[in-house]
Amino acid sequence: MSDQSKSSPATTVKLTPEGKPQGFLQPLGERTVTRYERRDDGIAVLTLDRPDKLNAFDELMIREIRAAIWEANFDDHIKVVVITGAGRAFCSGRDINGLDYENNLSTAQYRAYVRANHEMLDDIEALEKPVIAAINGIAAGGGTEIAIACDFRIVSDRASFLLPENQLGVIPASGACSRLTQMIGLGRLKEMVIAALPIEAQRAYDIGLATRVVPHDAFMDGVLDFARILLARAPLAMGMAKHIINTCQNVDTETGRILERLGQSILIQTRDNTEGMAAFIEKRPARFEGR
């Protein structure tokens, strides 16, 4: 099939054979450091797959993660995304072998180069579908920052979080200082960043960093059980809730209430709202379509 035939006559947008926008990122068919499973039940599982490096991410993994999130955006079959790690770690952060290059850039070039890392995390946060970080082991540095860009963090009872950047003479600078402030509070965040102390699974739950703790031997079963709960919820309402909750962290309360009214004014016009109301009156489970 030619490139031209992959696009509709009225657009210059390049489409995949399935009719989805190809976008600007690494196509899924070229994956080498991640695995992407598109399950029949509507759950996508993205596995960071460099177990020999404790799933440390490099340029290639950044591109592949962003490609997976792009794919999930435009795939109506996918309702929930799970991100996990291969082997005994979730993600040990940025591959230190790449730091020699970026740390020798000029300050302006460094900011431009590292922005791609930030955009990967922003992609995860902005996806209008719930994203679960399935933290099967250590989440260190940028691995913690991937986890907190997700909506839920389900952790194995053997998992832990660590922000070790102080030991390199720097700070975690891809979202930990900004996203974690409201999530766990200033004092606990400073314990993680300044003292660089690890947070074990149960304490992570106690301070609000983890959503659930699951026994390691039944870990993925527990993750998928939670994902199936989300499959039964109204997709458009979940996406709107993500946007409004995330935005309300950074605005005053009056602006937040304006956003809530705007979001609700859109949702009440949807077929899912009509179906939800009917199901409630008829005392039956709702059958949401995402429309």
Phi and psi restraints in degrees (value plus and minus 20) as a CYANA .aco file:
   2 SER   PHI     -95.3   -55.3
   2 SER   PSI     141.9   181.9
   3 ASP   PHI     -81.5   -41.5
   3 ASP   PSI     -57.5   -17.5
   4 GLN   PHI     -85.6   -45.6
   4 GLN   PSI     -57.2   -17.2
   5 SER   PHI     -92.1   -52.1
   5 SER   PSI     -35.7     4.3
   6 LYS   PHI     -99.5   -59.5
   6 LYS   PSI     -32.9     7.1
   7 SER   PHI    -125.4   -85.4
   7 SER   PSI     128.3   168.3
   8 SER   PHI     -92.4   -52.4
   8 SER   PSI     135.5   175.5
   9 PRO   PHI     -79.2   -39.2
   9 PRO   PSI     -46.0    -6.0
  10 ALA   PHI    -115.5   -75.5
  10 ALA   PSI     -12.9    27.1
  11 THR   PHI    -162.4  -122.4
  11 THR   PSI     134.8   174.8
  12 THR   PHI    -118.6   -78.6
  12 THR   PSI     -15.2    24.8
  13 VAL   PHI     -88.3   -48.3
  13 VAL   PSI     107.7   147.7
  14 LYS   PHI    -102.0   -62.0
  14 LYS   PSI     104.7   144.7
  15 LEU   PHI    -128.6   -88.6
  15 LEU   PSI     134.8   174.8
  16 THR   PHI     -97.4   -57.4
  16 THR   PSI     148.5   188.5
  17 PRO   PHI     -77.4   -37.4
  17 PRO   PSI     -44.0    -4.0
  18 GLU   PHI    -104.0   -64.0
  18 GLU   PSI     -21.2    18.8
  19 GLY   PHI      67.8   107.8
  19 GLY   PSI      -7.1    32.9
  20 LYS   PHI    -119.1   -79.1
  20 LYS   PSI     132.6   172.6
  21 PRO   PHI     -85.2   -45.2
  21 PRO   PSI     111.5   151.5
  22 GLN   PHI     -89.3   -49.3
  22 GLN   PSI     -52.7   -12.7
  23 GLY   PHI      58.5    98.5
  23 GLY   PSI    -179.6  -139.6
  24 PHE   PHI    -136.0   -96.0
  24 PHE   PSI      -9.1    30.9
  25 LEU   PHI    -142.1  -102.1
  25 LEU   PSI     159.6   199.6
  26 GLN   PHI     -80.9   -40.9
  26 GLN   PSI     101.7   141.7
  27 PRO   PHI     -82.7   -42.7
  27 PRO   PSI     129.1   169.1
  28 LEU   PHI     -81.1   -41.1
  28 LEU   PSI     -49.6    -9.6
  29 GLY   PHI     -85.1   -45.1
  29 GLY   PSI     -29.8    10.2
  30 GLU   PHI    -127.1   -87.1
  30 GLU   PSI       2.1    42.1
  31 ARG   PHI     -87.9   -47.9
  31 ARG   PSI     118.0   158.0
  32 THR   PHI    -153.6  -113.6
  32 THR   PSI     -43.1    -3.1
  33 VAL   PHI    -141.8  -101.8
  33 VAL   PSI     -12.5    27.5
  34 THR   PHI    -160.4  -120.4
  34 THR   PSI     143.5   183.5
  35 ARG   PHI    -147.0  -107.0
  35 ARG   PSI     119.7   159.7
  36 TYR   PHI    -145.3  -105.3
  36 TYR   PSI      93.6   133.6
  37 GLU   PHI    -126.6   -86.6
  37 GLU   PSI      99.8   139.8
  38 ARG   PHI    -119.0   -79.0
  38 ARG   PSI      78.7   118.7
  39 ARG   PHI    -100.9   -60.9
  39 ARG   PSI     134.4   174.4
  40 ASP   PHI     -83.9   -43.9
  40 ASP   PSI     -46.3    -6.3
  41 ASP   PHI    -102.1   -62.1
  41 ASP   PSI     -20.2    19.8
  42 GLY   PHI      77.1   117.1
  42 GLY   PSI     -13.5    26.5
  43 ILE   PHI    -122.2   -82.2
  43 ILE   PSI     112.0   152.0
  44 ALA   PHI    -124.8   -84.8
  44 ALA   PSI     113.3   153.3
  45 VAL   PHI    -135.3   -95.3
  45 VAL   PSI      95.0   135.0
  46 LEU   PHI    -121.1   -81.1
  46 LEU   PSI      97.2   137.2
  47 THR   PHI    -128.6   -88.6
  47 THR   PSI     102.8   142.8
  48 LEU   PHI     -94.3   -54.3
  48 LEU   PSI     102.4   142.4
  49 ASP   PHI    -145.0  -105.0
  49 ASP   PSI      41.9    81.9
  50 ARG   PHI    -149.7  -109.7
  50 ARG   PSI      42.4    82.4
  51 PRO   PHI     -80.3   -40.3
  51 PRO   PSI     -49.0    -9.0
  52 ASP   PHI     -88.5   -48.5
  52 ASP   PSI     -39.7     0.3
  53 LYS   PHI    -129.0   -89.0
  53 LYS   PSI      -1.8    38.2
  54 LEU   PHI      33.4    73.4
  54 LEU   PSI      14.2    54.2
  55 ASN   PHI      41.1    81.1
  55 ASN   PSI      10.6    50.6
  56 ALA   PHI     -79.8   -39.8
  56 ALA   PSI     121.2   161.2
  57 PHE   PHI    -119.8   -79.8
  57 PHE   PSI     122.1   162.1
  58 ASP   PHI    -142.0  -102.0
  58 ASP   PSI    -190.5  -150.5
  59 GLU   PHI     -75.8   -35.8
  59 GLU   PSI     -63.4   -23.4
  60 LEU   PHI     -84.1   -44.1
  60 LEU   PSI     -63.6   -23.6
  61 MET   PHI     -86.3   -46.3
  61 MET   PSI     -56.8   -16.8
  62 ILE   PHI     -78.1   -38.1
  62 ILE   PSI     -65.9   -25.9
  63 ARG   PHI     -83.3   -43.3
  63 ARG   PSI     -61.0   -21.0
  64 GLU   PHI     -90.7   -50.7
  64 GLU   PSI     -57.2   -17.2
  65 ILE   PHI     -83.3   -43.3
  65 ILE   PSI     -66.2   -26.2
  66 ARG   PHI     -82.9   -42.9
  66 ARG   PSI     -57.4   -17.4
  67 ALA   PHI     -84.2   -44.2
  67 ALA   PSI     -58.5   -18.5
  68 ALA   PHI     -86.4   -46.4
  68 ALA   PSI     -61.6   -21.6
  69 ILE   PHI     -85.8   -45.8
  69 ILE   PSI     -59.6   -19.6
  70 TRP   PHI     -79.6   -39.6
  70 TRP   PSI     -66.7   -26.7
  71 GLU   PHI     -79.0   -39.0
  71 GLU   PSI     -65.3   -25.3
  72 ALA   PHI     -84.2   -44.2
  72 ALA   PSI     -54.7   -14.7
  73 ASN   PHI     -75.4   -35.4
  73 ASN   PSI     -63.1   -23.1
  74 PHE   PHI    -123.0   -83.0
  74 PHE   PSI      -9.6    30.4
  75 ASP   PHI    -127.5   -87.5
  75 ASP   PSI      83.0   123.0
  76 ASP   PHI     -85.0   -45.0
  76 ASP   PSI     -40.6    -0.6
  77 HIS   PHI     -89.1   -49.1
  77 HIS   PSI     -52.6   -12.6
  78 ILE   PHI    -103.1   -63.1
  78 ILE   PSI     103.4   143.4
  79 LYS   PHI    -130.3   -90.3
  79 LYS   PSI     -44.8    -4.8
  80 VAL   PHI    -161.1  -121.1
  80 VAL   PSI     120.4   160.4
  81 VAL   PHI    -136.6   -96.6
  81 VAL   PSI     114.1   154.1
  82 VAL   PHI    -135.4   -95.4
  82 VAL   PSI     111.0   151.0
  83 ILE   PHI    -134.0   -94.0
  83 ILE   PSI     106.1   146.1
  84 THR   PHI    -161.8  -121.8
  84 THR   PSI     159.9   199.9
  85 GLY   PHI    -140.8  -100.8
  85 GLY   PSI     129.6   169.6
  86 ALA   PHI    -101.3   -61.3
  86 ALA   PSI     125.6   165.6
  87 GLY   PHI      58.5    98.5
  87 GLY   PSI    -163.7  -123.7
  88 ARG   PHI    -115.7   -75.7
  88 ARG   PSI     -16.8    23.2
  89 ALA   PHI    -147.2  -107.2
  89 ALA   PSI     133.0   173.0
  90 PHE   PHI     -98.3   -58.3
  90 PHE   PSI     -83.3   -43.3
  91 CYS   PHI    -186.4  -146.4
  91 CYS   PSI     109.6   149.6
  92 SER   PHI    -110.9   -70.9
  92 SER   PSI     -10.2    29.8
  93 GLY   PHI      78.0   118.0
  93 GLY   PSI    -180.9  -140.9
  94 ARG   PHI     -86.4   -46.4
  94 ARG   PSI     115.3   155.3
  95 ASP   PHI     -83.9   -43.9
  95 ASP   PSI      98.7   138.7
  96 ILE   PHI     -83.7   -43.7
  96 ILE   PSI     -40.9    -0.9
  97 ASN   PHI     -88.2   -48.2
  97 ASN   PSI     -37.1     2.9
  98 GLY   PHI    -111.1   -71.1
  98 GLY   PSI     -30.9     9.1
  99 LEU   PHI     -92.4   -52.4
  99 LEU   PSI     -48.9    -8.9
 100 ASP   PHI     -78.5   -38.5
 100 ASP   PSI     -58.4   -18.4
 101 TYR   PHI     -90.7   -50.7
 101 TYR   PSI     -74.7   -34.7
 102 GLU   PHI     -88.5   -48.5
 102 GLU   PSI     -50.1   -10.1
 103 ASN   PHI     -93.9   -53.9
 103 ASN   PSI     -31.3     8.7
 104 ASN   PHI    -123.6   -83.6
 104 ASN   PSI     -10.8    29.2
 105 LEU   PHI     -99.6   -59.6
 105 LEU   PSI     140.2   180.2
 106 SER   PHI     -85.8   -45.8
 106 SER   PSI     143.0   183.0
 107 THR   PHI     -80.4   -40.4
 107 THR   PSI     -61.6   -21.6
 108 ALA   PHI     -86.6   -46.6
 108 ALA   PSI     -61.9   -21.9
 109 GLN   PHI     -86.9   -46.9
 109 GLN   PSI     -57.4   -17.4
 110 TYR   PHI     -79.9   -39.9
 110 TYR   PSI     -67.4   -27.4
 111 ARG   PHI     -81.4   -41.4
 111 ARG   PSI     -59.4   -19.4
 112 ALA   PHI     -86.8   -46.8
 112 ALA   PSI     -62.2   -22.2
 113 TYR   PHI     -86.4   -46.4
 113 TYR   PSI     -63.9   -23.9
 114 VAL   PHI     -95.4   -55.4
 114 VAL   PSI     -37.5     2.5
 115 ARG   PHI     -77.2   -37.2
 115 ARG   PSI     -52.6   -12.6
 116 ALA   PHI     -81.8   -41.8
 116 ALA   PSI     -57.0   -17.0
 117 ASN   PHI     -82.7   -42.7
 117 ASN   PSI     -65.7   -25.7
 118 HIS   PHI     -83.0   -43.0
 118 HIS   PSI     -59.2   -19.2
 119 GLU   PHI     -85.9   -45.9
 119 GLU   PSI     -53.5   -13.5
 120 MET   PHI     -79.8   -39.8
 120 MET   PSI     -66.2   -26.2
 121 LEU   PHI     -88.2   -48.2
 121 LEU   PSI     -58.3   -18.3
 122 ASP   PHI     -85.1   -45.1
 122 ASP   PSI     -56.1   -16.1
 123 ASP   PHI     -78.9   -38.9
 123 ASP   PSI     -64.5   -24.5
 124 ILE   PHI     -82.7   -42.7
 124 ILE   PSI     -66.7   -26.7
 125 GLU   PHI     -85.2   -45.2
 125 GLU   PSI     -55.0   -15.0
 126 ALA   PHI    -106.7   -66.7
 126 ALA   PSI     -33.0     7.0
 127 LEU   PHI     -76.5   -36.5
 127 LEU   PSI     107.0   147.0
 128 GLU   PHI    -104.0   -64.0
 128 GLU   PSI      20.7    60.7
 129 LYS   PHI    -162.9  -122.9
 129 LYS   PSI     128.1   168.1
 130 PRO   PHI     -86.3   -46.3
 130 PRO   PSI     118.8   158.8
 131 VAL   PHI    -140.4  -100.4
 131 VAL   PSI     105.9   145.9
 132 ILE   PHI    -127.2   -87.2
 132 ILE   PSI     104.6   144.6
 133 ALA   PHI    -106.3   -66.3
 133 ALA   PSI      95.0   135.0
 134 ALA   PHI    -117.4   -77.4
 134 ALA   PSI      76.0   116.0
 135 ILE   PHI    -113.5   -73.5
 135 ILE   PSI      77.8   117.8
 136 ASN   PHI    -106.9   -66.9
 136 ASN   PSI     -31.0     9.0
 137 GLY   PHI    -183.8  -143.8
 137 GLY   PSI    -165.4  -125.4
 138 ILE   PHI     -85.0   -45.0
 138 ILE   PSI     114.5   154.5
 139 ALA   PHI    -140.3  -100.3
 139 ALA   PSI      83.0   123.0
 140 ALA   PHI    -137.5   -97.5
 140 ALA   PSI     124.0   164.0
 141 GLY   PHI      34.8    74.8
 141 GLY   PSI    -141.3  -101.3
 142 GLY   PHI     -81.8   -41.8
 142 GLY   PSI     -41.1    -1.1
 143 GLY   PHI     -86.0   -46.0
 143 GLY   PSI     -59.9   -19.9
 144 THR   PHI     -83.3   -43.3
 144 THR   PSI     -58.9   -18.9
 145 GLU   PHI     -89.8   -49.8
 145 GLU   PSI     -52.1   -12.1
 146 ILE   PHI     -83.7   -43.7
 146 ILE   PSI     -65.4   -25.4
 147 ALA   PHI     -80.9   -40.9
 147 ALA   PSI     -61.8   -21.8
 148 ILE   PHI    -100.1   -60.1
 148 ILE   PSI     -31.3     8.7
 149 ALA   PHI     -98.3   -58.3
 149 ALA   PSI     -36.2     3.8
 150 CYS   PHI    -100.4   -60.4
 150 CYS   PSI     144.8   184.8
 151 ASP   PHI    -100.7   -60.7
 151 ASP   PSI     -53.0   -13.0
 152 PHE   PHI    -154.5  -114.5
 152 PHE   PSI     124.8   164.8
 153 ARG   PHI    -143.3  -103.3
 153 ARG   PSI      82.6   122.6
 154 ILE   PHI    -118.8   -78.8
 154 ILE   PSI     103.7   143.7
 155 VAL   PHI    -138.6   -98.6
 155 VAL   PSI     122.4   162.4
 156 SER   PHI     -87.3   -47.3
 156 SER   PSI     130.8   170.8
 157 ASP   PHI     -88.5   -48.5
 157 ASP   PSI     -24.9    15.1
 158 ARG   PHI    -121.3   -81.3
 158 ARG   PSI     -18.7    21.3
 159 ALA   PHI    -101.8   -61.8
 159 ALA   PSI     143.6   183.6
 160 SER   PHI    -175.9  -135.9
 160 SER   PSI     140.3   180.3
 161 PHE   PHI    -136.0   -96.0
 161 PHE   PSI     124.6   164.6
 162 LEU   PHI    -172.2  -132.2
 162 LEU   PSI     115.6   155.6
 163 LEU   PHI    -137.3   -97.3
 163 LEU   PSI      69.4   109.4
 164 PRO   PHI    -111.8   -71.8
 164 PRO   PSI      -9.4    30.6
 165 GLU   PHI     -79.5   -39.5
 165 GLU   PSI     -50.3   -10.3
 166 ASN   PHI     -76.5   -36.5
 166 ASN   PSI     -50.8   -10.8
 167 GLN   PHI     -89.5   -49.5
 167 GLN   PSI     -33.2     6.8
 168 LEU   PHI    -122.5   -82.5
 168 LEU   PSI     -16.8    23.2
 169 GLY   PHI      61.0   101.0
 169 GLY   PSI       0.6    40.6
 170 VAL   PHI    -154.4  -114.4
 170 VAL   PSI    -189.7  -149.7
 171 ILE   PHI    -141.3  -101.3
 171 ILE   PSI     140.3   180.3
 172 PRO   PHI     -91.4   -51.4
 172 PRO   PSI      99.1   139.1
 173 ALA   PHI    -145.3  -105.3
 173 ALA   PSI       6.0    46.0
 174 SER   PHI    -145.6  -105.6
 174 SER   PSI      16.4    56.4
 175 GLY   PHI     103.1   143.1
 175 GLY   PSI     -37.9     2.1
 176 ALA   PHI     -82.4   -42.4
 176 ALA   PSI     -67.2   -27.2
 177 CYS   PHI     -88.3   -48.3
 177 CYS   PSI     -47.2    -7.2
 178 SER   PHI    -114.4   -74.4
 178 SER   PSI     -68.0   -28.0
 179 ARG   PHI     -94.2   -54.2
 179 ARG   PSI     -52.2   -12.2
 180 LEU   PHI    -102.8   -62.8
 180 LEU   PSI     -34.8     5.2
 181 THR   PHI     -76.3   -36.3
 181 THR   PSI     -71.8   -31.8
 182 GLN   PHI     -99.9   -59.9
 182 GLN   PSI     -43.6    -3.6
 183 MET   PHI     -90.2   -50.2
 183 MET   PSI     -64.3   -24.3
 184 ILE   PHI    -143.7  -103.7
 184 ILE   PSI     -27.1    12.9
 185 GLY   PHI      74.0   114.0
 185 GLY   PSI     134.9   174.9
 186 LEU   PHI     -80.7   -40.7
 186 LEU   PSI     -66.4   -26.4
 187 GLY   PHI     -81.4   -41.4
 187 GLY   PSI     -65.6   -25.6
 188 ARG   PHI     -90.2   -50.2
 188 ARG   PSI     -55.4   -15.4
 189 LEU   PHI     -84.3   -44.3
 189 LEU   PSI     -61.4   -21.4
 190 LYS   PHI     -85.5   -45.5
 190 LYS   PSI     -53.1   -13.1
 191 GLU   PHI     -81.0   -41.0
 191 GLU   PSI     -60.6   -20.6
 192 MET   PHI     -93.8   -53.8
 192 MET   PSI     -61.1   -21.1
 193 VAL   PHI    -104.6   -64.6
 193 VAL   PSI     -68.6   -28.6
 194 ILE   PHI    -103.6   -63.6
 194 ILE   PSI     -67.1   -27.1
 195 ALA   PHI    -101.3   -61.3
 195 ALA   PSI     -36.8     3.2
 196 ALA   PHI      34.6    74.6
 196 ALA   PSI      23.5    63.5
 197 LEU   PHI    -116.1   -76.1
 197 LEU   PSI     122.4   162.4
 198 PRO   PHI     -92.9   -52.9
 198 PRO   PSI     134.1   174.1
 199 ILE   PHI    -138.4   -98.4
 199 ILE   PSI      94.4   134.4
 200 GLU   PHI     -97.5   -57.5
 200 GLU   PSI     148.3   188.3
 201 ALA   PHI     -76.1   -36.1
 201 ALA   PSI     -71.5   -31.5
 202 GLN   PHI     -85.0   -45.0
 202 GLN   PSI     -60.2   -20.2
 203 ARG   PHI     -87.5   -47.5
 203 ARG   PSI     -55.5   -15.5
 204 ALA   PHI     -78.2   -38.2
 204 ALA   PSI     -60.7   -20.7
 205 TYR   PHI     -87.2   -47.2
 205 TYR   PSI     -63.1   -23.1
 206 ASP   PHI     -82.6   -42.6
 206 ASP   PSI     -52.4   -12.4
 207 ILE   PHI    -117.0   -77.0
 207 ILE   PSI     -18.3    21.7
 208 GLY   PHI      72.2   112.2
 208 GLY   PSI     -13.2    26.8
 209 LEU   PHI    -100.1   -60.1
 209 LEU   PSI     -54.7   -14.7
 210 ALA   PHI    -126.4   -86.4
 210 ALA   PSI     124.7   164.7
 211 THR   PHI    -102.7   -62.7
 211 THR   PSI     -63.6   -23.6
 212 ARG   PHI    -167.0  -127.0
 212 ARG   PSI     132.6   172.6
 213 VAL   PHI    -134.0   -94.0
 213 VAL   PSI     109.7   149.7
 214 VAL   PHI    -143.1  -103.1
 214 VAL   PSI     118.5   158.5
 215 PRO   PHI     -75.4   -35.4
 215 PRO   PSI     117.7   157.7
 216 HIS   PHI     -78.8   -38.8
 216 HIS   PSI     -58.3   -18.3
 217 ASP   PHI     -87.8   -47.8
 217 ASP   PSI     -39.6     0.4
 218 ALA   PHI    -141.2  -101.2
 218 ALA   PSI      10.4    50.4
 219 PHE   PHI     -82.1   -42.1
 219 PHE   PSI     -78.7   -38.7
 220 MET   PHI     -86.4   -46.4
 220 MET   PSI     -49.1    -9.1
 221 ASP   PHI     -81.3   -41.3
 221 ASP   PSI     -63.2   -23.2
 222 GLY   PHI     -85.6   -45.6
 222 GLY   PSI     -59.2   -19.2
 223 VAL   PHI     -82.7   -42.7
 223 VAL   PSI     -67.7   -27.7
 224 LEU   PHI     -88.6   -48.6
 224 LEU   PSI     -51.6   -11.6
 225 ASP   PHI     -80.1   -40.1
 225 ASP   PSI     -63.0   -23.0
 226 PHE   PHI     -88.3   -48.3
 226 PHE   PSI     -60.4   -20.4
 227 ALA   PHI     -80.1   -40.1
 227 ALA   PSI     -57.2   -17.2
 228 ARG   PHI     -88.4   -48.4
 228 ARG   PSI     -49.8    -9.8
 229 ILE   PHI     -80.1   -40.1
 229 ILE   PSI     -63.8   -23.8
 230 LEU   PHI     -87.6   -47.6
 230 LEU   PSI     -51.8   -11.8
 231 LEU   PHI     -80.0   -40.0
 231 LEU   PSI     -47.7    -7.7
 232 ALA   PHI    -105.7   -65.7
 232 ALA   PSI     -23.8    16.2
 233 ARG   PHI    -111.1   -71.1
 233 ARG   PSI     145.7   185.7
 234 ALA   PHI     -94.2   -54.2
 234 ALA   PSI      97.4   137.4
 235 PRO   PHI     -81.4   -41.4
 235 PRO   PSI     -65.7   -25.7
 236 LEU   PHI     -84.7   -44.7
 236 LEU   PSI     -58.3   -18.3
 237 ALA   PHI     -87.1   -47.1
 237 ALA   PSI     -56.9   -16.9
 238 MET   PHI     -84.0   -44.0
 238 MET   PSI     -64.8   -24.8
 239 GLY   PHI     -83.0   -43.0
 239 GLY   PSI     -62.0   -22.0
 240 MET   PHI     -85.5   -45.5
 240 MET   PSI     -61.0   -21.0
 241 ALA   PHI     -80.3   -40.3
 241 ALA   PSI     -62.4   -22.4
 242 LYS   PHI     -76.2   -36.2
 242 LYS   PSI     -71.8   -31.8
 243 HIS   PHI     -77.5   -37.5
 243 HIS   PSI     -68.4   -28.4
 244 ILE   PHI     -91.3   -51.3
 244 ILE   PSI     -63.6   -23.6
 245 ILE   PHI     -81.7   -41.7
 245 ILE   PSI     -66.3   -26.3
 246 ASN   PHI     -84.0   -44.0
 246 ASN   PSI     -60.8   -20.8
 247 THR   PHI     -89.9   -49.9
 247 THR   PSI     -56.0   -16.0
 248 CYS   PHI     -86.0   -46.0
 248 CYS   PSI     -34.4     5.6
 249 GLN   PHI     -86.2   -46.2
 249 GLN   PSI     -42.9    -2.9
 250 ASN   PHI    -137.7   -97.7
 250 ASN   PSI      -8.4    31.6
 251 VAL   PHI    -149.7  -109.7
 251 VAL   PSI     146.6   186.6
 252 ASP   PHI     -93.1   -53.1
 252 ASP   PSI     144.7   184.7
 253 THR   PHI     -86.2   -46.2
 253 THR   PSI     -54.4   -14.4
 254 GLU   PHI     -85.6   -45.6
 254 GLU   PSI     -63.0   -23.0
 255 THR   PHI     -82.0   -42.0
 255 THR   PSI     -58.5   -18.5
 256 GLY   PHI     -80.0   -40.0
 256 GLY   PSI     -61.2   -21.2
 257 ARG   PHI     -89.8   -49.8
 257 ARG   PSI     -52.7   -12.7
 258 ILE   PHI     -82.6   -42.6
 258 ILE   PSI     -64.4   -24.4
 259 LEU   PHI     -82.1   -42.1
 259 LEU   PSI     -60.7   -20.7
 260 GLU   PHI     -80.5   -40.5
 260 GLU   PSI     -63.5   -23.5
 261 ARG   PHI     -85.0   -45.0
 261 ARG   PSI     -62.2   -22.2
 262 LEU   PHI     -81.8   -41.8
 262 LEU   PSI     -66.1   -26.1
 263 GLY   PHI     -81.5   -41.5
 263 GLY   PSI     -64.6   -24.6
 264 GLN   PHI     -86.4   -46.4
 264 GLN   PSI     -54.9   -14.9
 265 SER   PHI     -84.6   -44.6
 265 SER   PSI     -45.6    -5.6
 266 ILE   PHI    -100.1   -60.1
 266 ILE   PSI     -65.1   -25.1
 267 LEU   PHI     -86.5   -46.5
 267 LEU   PSI     -52.5   -12.5
 268 ILE   PHI     -89.7   -49.7
 268 ILE   PSI     -32.0     8.0
 269 GLN   PHI    -111.1   -71.1
 269 GLN   PSI     -19.3    20.7
 270 THR   PHI    -110.5   -70.5
 270 THR   PSI     138.0   178.0
 271 ARG   PHI     -86.5   -46.5
 271 ARG   PSI     -50.8   -10.8
 272 ASP   PHI     -83.2   -43.2
 272 ASP   PSI     -56.8   -16.8
 273 ASN   PHI     -85.1   -45.1
 273 ASN   PSI     -62.9   -22.9
 274 THR   PHI     -81.1   -41.1
 274 THR   PSI     -64.3   -24.3
 275 GLU   PHI     -85.4   -45.4
 275 GLU   PSI     -62.5   -22.5
 276 GLY   PHI     -81.7   -41.7
 276 GLY   PSI     -62.0   -22.0
 277 MET   PHI     -84.6   -44.6
 277 MET   PSI     -63.4   -23.4
 278 ALA   PHI     -84.2   -44.2
 278 ALA   PSI     -62.6   -22.6
 279 ALA   PHI     -83.5   -43.5
 279 ALA   PSI     -58.0   -18.0
 280 PHE   PHI     -84.2   -44.2
 280 PHE   PSI     -65.6   -25.6
 281 ILE   PHI     -86.1   -46.1
 281 ILE   PSI     -58.5   -18.5
 282 GLU   PHI    -106.5   -66.5
 282 GLU   PSI     -20.1    19.9
 283 LYS   PHI      35.5    75.5
 283 LYS   PSI      32.3    72.3
 284 ARG   PHI    -158.3  -118.3
 284 ARG   PSI     141.4   181.4
 285 PRO   PHI     -85.2   -45.2
 285 PRO   PSI     120.7   160.7
 286 ALA   PHI     -96.2   -56.2
 286 ALA   PSI     129.1   169.1
 287 ARG   PHI    -135.7   -95.7
 287 ARG   PSI      67.2   107.2
 288 PHE   PHI     -99.3   -59.3
 288 PHE   PSI     124.7   164.7
 289 GLU   PHI    -133.3   -93.3
 289 GLU   PSI     -30.3     9.7
 290 GLY   PHI      54.2    94.2
 290 GLY   PSI      13.4    53.4
